[in-house]
Amino acid sequence: MDTLAAIHQRVSVRSYADRSVDPALLQRLLAFAQSRGALTDVAPRIELISGVEQVEQVLTFMVGSYGLVQNAPHLLVGILPEGSDRARIDLGFVLEQVVLEATRLGLGTCWITGSYDAEQAGDAVELEAGEGAAAVCTLGYPAEQGYGRLHTTIVRRLAGGHKRKPLTDIVFSARWGEPWTPEEADPALVTVLKHARLAPSAHNGQPWRFIVDAQDLTLALVKPRFIDAGIIMSHVTLASAAADRPGRWKIRLGDQALAQDLGLPPNATPVATFQFSNP
């Protein structure tokens, strides 16, 4: 499975088969996580919790995620070296690449950034001073039949995971609010944006907006969900490379000069600009 196929294939899996992932495959994923280049100087760390009971202890918290996510044998834990917005962006960027690699290897995942016990997760992976467990991601083989498969389908629909805003609602031309249409755009750019649109987000809120210029793509947030920003930035990076239009992100978090140039409204925060390499 190639990168673009993995982006299409990935869904949030809420019910897992009753078997663990081979330890060699788990180590391969952790090594993959360590090999990912970070966007900032506050790179995250990815660790693993194994065992259904151990995972349940992390997910059973207040109303919790346990019950919405069932029988997961493993949990990826995204650890921040500090609690900054820049660090959250990098966590989303790195961990989503691990999620897509897991998808490519035939594994299921589900991002969880709210209803989990961060203290329990931190104790399980032995946090260092100043670190925090900022997100977790279930990992395992999807339940392929019976109630487990039905459970994943029902919860996904209740969460709105099958819905996505059209590109024309999240992409602007040159300045905020200016209409953009895929029919008039570079086909490679359209491919990148279509695959960015498939990125997961908290509560399927899709808080991202793009402003397209001749040689670059600027990302802004309409809600301060910086892990979501990192997730979609990973999709842009991977999809652009697969479409033979690679480039690099330049962090522009809170850049008011950029916001003014692009006509961003007060509720929109500039995050970064993706600069395409010359064709």
C-alpha positions as CSV (number, residue, x, y, z in Angstrom):
1,M,0.0,0.0,0.0
2,D,1.5,3.4,-1.0
3,T,1.2,6.6,0.9
4,L,-1.9,8.0,-0.9
5,A,-3.7,4.7,-0.5
6,A,-2.9,4.6,3.2
7,I,-4.4,8.1,3.6
8,H,-7.6,6.9,1.9
9,Q,-7.7,3.7,3.9
10,R,-7.2,5.2,7.3
11,V,-10.3,5.4,9.5
12,S,-10.7,5.6,13.3
13,V,-11.0,2.0,14.4
14,R,-13.0,1.6,17.6
15,S,-13.1,-2.2,18.0
16,Y,-10.2,-4.5,17.8
17,A,-9.6,-8.2,17.2
18,D,-8.6,-10.4,20.1
19,R,-4.9,-10.7,19.3
20,S,-1.8,-8.7,19.9
21,V,0.5,-7.2,17.3
22,D,3.8,-9.0,16.7
23,P,6.5,-7.5,18.9
24,A,8.8,-7.1,15.9
25,L,6.2,-5.1,14.1
26,L,5.7,-2.9,17.1
27,Q,9.4,-2.2,17.3
28,R,9.4,-1.4,13.7
29,L,6.7,1.3,14.3
30,L,8.6,2.8,17.2
31,A,11.8,2.9,15.2
32,F,9.8,4.6,12.4
33,A,8.5,7.2,14.9
34,Q,12.1,7.9,16.0
35,S,13.1,8.4,12.4
36,R,10.6,11.1,11.6
37,G,12.0,14.6,11.3
38,A,10.4,17.2,13.6
39,L,9.2,20.6,12.5
40,T,10.5,22.5,15.5
41,D,13.0,22.3,18.3
42,V,10.5,20.6,20.6
43,A,10.2,17.2,19.0
44,P,7.8,14.7,20.7
45,R,8.6,11.2,21.9
46,I,6.3,8.2,21.0
47,E,6.1,5.3,23.5
48,L,3.9,2.2,23.7
49,I,1.6,0.6,26.3
50,S,0.7,-3.0,25.7
51,G,-2.1,-5.2,27.1
52,V,-5.8,-4.8,27.0
53,E,-6.1,-4.2,30.7
54,Q,-3.3,-1.7,30.8
55,V,-4.9,0.2,27.9
56,E,-8.3,0.2,29.6
57,Q,-6.8,1.8,32.7
58,V,-5.7,4.7,30.6
59,L,-9.0,5.0,28.6
60,T,-11.3,4.6,31.6
61,F,-11.4,8.2,32.8
62,M,-14.5,10.1,33.9
63,V,-16.9,9.5,31.0
64,G,-13.9,8.1,29.3
65,S,-13.1,6.6,25.9
66,Y,-13.4,3.0,27.0
67,G,-16.8,1.8,25.6
68,L,-16.3,3.9,22.6
69,V,-13.0,2.1,21.9
70,Q,-13.0,-1.6,22.8
71,N,-10.5,-4.3,23.2
72,A,-7.4,-2.4,22.0
73,P,-4.3,-4.4,22.7
74,H,-1.8,-1.5,22.4
75,L,-1.7,2.3,22.9
76,L,0.7,4.7,21.3
77,V,1.5,7.6,23.7
78,G,2.5,11.0,22.4
79,I,4.8,12.7,24.9
80,L,5.6,16.4,24.8
81,P,8.8,17.9,26.2
82,E,6.8,21.0,27.1
83,G,3.3,22.2,26.9
84,S,3.6,24.7,24.1
85,D,1.5,25.1,21.0
86,R,4.7,24.4,18.9
87,A,5.2,21.1,20.7
88,R,1.6,20.1,20.0
89,I,2.0,20.8,16.3
90,D,5.0,18.6,16.2
91,L,3.2,15.8,18.1
92,G,0.4,15.8,15.6
93,F,2.9,15.9,12.7
94,V,5.0,12.9,14.0
95,L,2.3,10.7,15.4
96,E,0.0,10.9,12.4
97,Q,2.9,9.7,10.2
98,V,3.1,6.7,12.5
99,V,-0.7,6.2,12.2
100,L,-0.4,6.1,8.4
101,E,2.5,3.7,8.6
102,A,0.4,1.5,10.8
103,T,-2.4,1.7,8.3
104,R,0.0,0.7,5.5
105,L,1.0,-2.3,7.6
106,G,-2.7,-3.5,8.0
107,L,-3.2,-2.1,11.5
108,G,-6.0,0.0,12.9
109,T,-5.7,3.1,15.0
110,C,-7.8,5.8,16.7
111,W,-6.6,9.2,17.9
112,I,-7.7,10.2,21.4
113,T,-6.8,13.7,22.7
114,G,-9.4,14.3,25.4
115,S,-11.0,11.5,27.4
116,Y,-8.1,9.6,28.7
117,D,-6.1,9.5,31.9
118,A,-3.0,11.4,31.1
119,E,-1.4,10.8,34.5
120,Q,-2.0,7.0,34.2
121,A,-0.5,7.1,30.6
122,G,2.5,9.1,31.9
123,D,3.1,6.6,34.8
124,A,3.0,3.7,32.4
125,V,5.7,5.1,30.1
126,E,7.8,6.7,32.8
127,L,7.8,10.4,31.9
128,E,10.9,12.5,32.4
129,A,10.9,15.8,34.2
130,G,8.8,18.4,32.3
131,E,7.2,15.9,30.0
132,G,3.5,15.3,29.5
133,A,1.3,12.7,27.8
134,A,-0.6,14.9,25.4
135,A,-2.4,12.3,23.2
136,V,-2.9,8.6,22.9
137,C,-3.7,6.4,19.9
138,T,-5.1,2.9,20.1
139,L,-3.4,0.3,18.0
140,G,-4.2,-3.2,16.9
141,Y,-5.9,-5.4,14.3
142,P,-9.4,-4.1,13.4
143,A,-12.3,-6.4,14.3
144,E,-13.4,-7.8,10.9
145,Q,-16.8,-9.2,11.7
146,G,-19.8,-9.4,14.0
147,Y,-20.4,-6.9,16.8
148,G,-16.9,-5.4,16.7
149,R,-17.1,-4.3,13.2
150,L,-20.7,-3.0,13.7
151,H,-19.5,-1.0,16.8
152,T,-16.8,0.7,14.8
153,T,-19.2,1.7,12.1
154,I,-21.9,3.0,14.5
155,V,-19.5,5.1,16.6
156,R,-17.8,6.5,13.5
157,R,-21.1,7.7,12.1
158,L,-22.1,9.2,15.5
159,A,-18.8,11.0,15.7
160,G,-19.3,12.3,12.1
161,G,-16.1,10.6,11.0
162,H,-17.6,9.8,7.6
163,K,-18.2,13.5,6.8
164,R,-15.7,16.0,5.4
165,K,-16.1,19.7,4.4
166,P,-15.7,20.2,0.6
167,L,-12.4,21.7,-0.5
168,T,-14.1,24.9,-1.6
169,D,-15.1,25.5,2.0
170,I,-11.6,25.1,3.4
171,V,-9.4,26.5,0.6
172,F,-9.1,30.2,-0.4
173,S,-7.2,31.8,-3.3
174,A,-4.5,34.3,-2.4
175,R,-6.5,35.9,0.5
176,W,-9.1,34.7,3.0
177,G,-12.6,34.4,1.6
178,E,-11.5,34.6,-2.1
179,P,-13.1,31.6,-3.9
180,W,-10.9,28.7,-5.0
181,T,-11.9,26.0,-7.4
182,P,-10.1,22.7,-8.2
183,E,-11.0,23.0,-11.8
184,E,-8.6,25.9,-12.3
185,A,-5.8,24.6,-10.1
186,D,-2.7,22.6,-10.7
187,P,-3.7,18.9,-10.6
188,A,-0.8,18.0,-8.3
189,L,-2.0,20.7,-5.8
190,V,-5.5,19.4,-6.0
191,T,-4.2,15.9,-5.2
192,V,-2.3,17.3,-2.1
193,L,-5.4,19.2,-0.9
194,K,-7.7,16.2,-1.4
195,H,-5.5,14.0,0.7
196,A,-5.0,16.8,3.3
197,R,-8.8,17.0,3.6
198,L,-9.0,13.4,4.8
199,A,-6.9,14.1,8.0
200,P,-8.6,13.2,11.3
201,S,-9.3,16.0,13.8
202,A,-10.8,16.2,17.3
203,H,-14.6,15.7,17.2
204,N,-14.2,15.8,13.4
205,G,-14.1,19.6,13.8
206,Q,-11.9,20.2,10.8
207,P,-10.5,23.4,12.1
208,W,-8.1,24.0,9.3
209,R,-8.2,26.5,6.4
210,F,-5.7,26.9,3.5
211,I,-4.8,30.0,1.5
212,V,-3.2,29.0,-1.8
213,D,-0.7,31.3,-3.6
214,A,1.5,30.7,-6.7
215,Q,4.3,28.8,-4.9
216,D,3.0,28.1,-1.4
217,L,0.2,27.0,0.8
218,T,-0.6,28.7,4.1
219,L,-2.4,26.9,6.9
220,A,-4.6,28.7,9.4
221,L,-6.7,27.4,12.3
222,V,-10.2,28.7,13.1
223,K,-10.0,26.8,16.5
224,P,-6.8,26.5,18.6
225,R,-6.3,22.8,18.0
226,F,-2.6,22.6,17.4
227,I,-2.4,18.8,17.4
228,D,-4.9,18.8,14.5
229,A,-2.7,21.3,12.7
230,G,0.3,19.0,12.9
231,I,-1.9,16.1,11.7
232,I,-2.9,17.8,8.5
233,M,0.6,19.2,8.0
234,S,1.8,15.6,7.9
235,H,-0.8,14.8,5.2
236,V,0.4,17.7,3.1
237,T,4.0,16.7,3.5
238,L,3.4,13.1,2.5
239,A,0.9,13.7,-0.2
240,S,3.0,16.4,-1.9
241,A,6.0,14.0,-2.0
242,A,3.8,11.3,-3.5
243,A,2.4,13.7,-6.1
244,D,6.0,14.8,-7.1
245,R,5.5,18.3,-5.7
246,P,7.6,18.1,-2.5
247,G,8.2,21.0,-0.2
248,R,8.9,22.1,3.3
249,W,6.9,23.7,6.1
250,K,8.0,27.0,7.6
251,I,6.4,27.7,11.0
252,R,4.6,31.1,11.1
253,L,2.6,30.6,14.3
254,G,0.8,33.7,15.3
255,D,2.6,35.8,12.6
256,Q,0.4,39.0,12.5
257,A,2.1,40.4,9.5
258,L,1.2,37.2,7.6
259,A,-2.3,37.3,9.0
260,Q,-2.7,40.9,7.7
261,D,-1.3,40.1,4.3
262,L,-3.7,37.2,3.8
263,G,-6.7,39.0,5.3
264,L,-7.3,36.5,8.1
265,P,-10.3,37.3,10.4
266,P,-9.7,37.7,14.1
267,N,-10.7,34.1,14.9
268,A,-8.1,32.6,12.5
269,T,-4.5,31.9,13.6
270,P,-1.8,31.5,11.0
271,V,0.2,28.4,11.7
272,A,2.7,27.7,8.9
273,T,3.4,28.0,5.2
274,F,4.3,25.1,2.9
275,Q,6.7,26.1,0.3
276,F,6.7,23.9,-2.8
277,S,10.0,23.0,-4.4
278,N,10.4,24.3,-8.0
279,P,8.9,21.8,-10.5
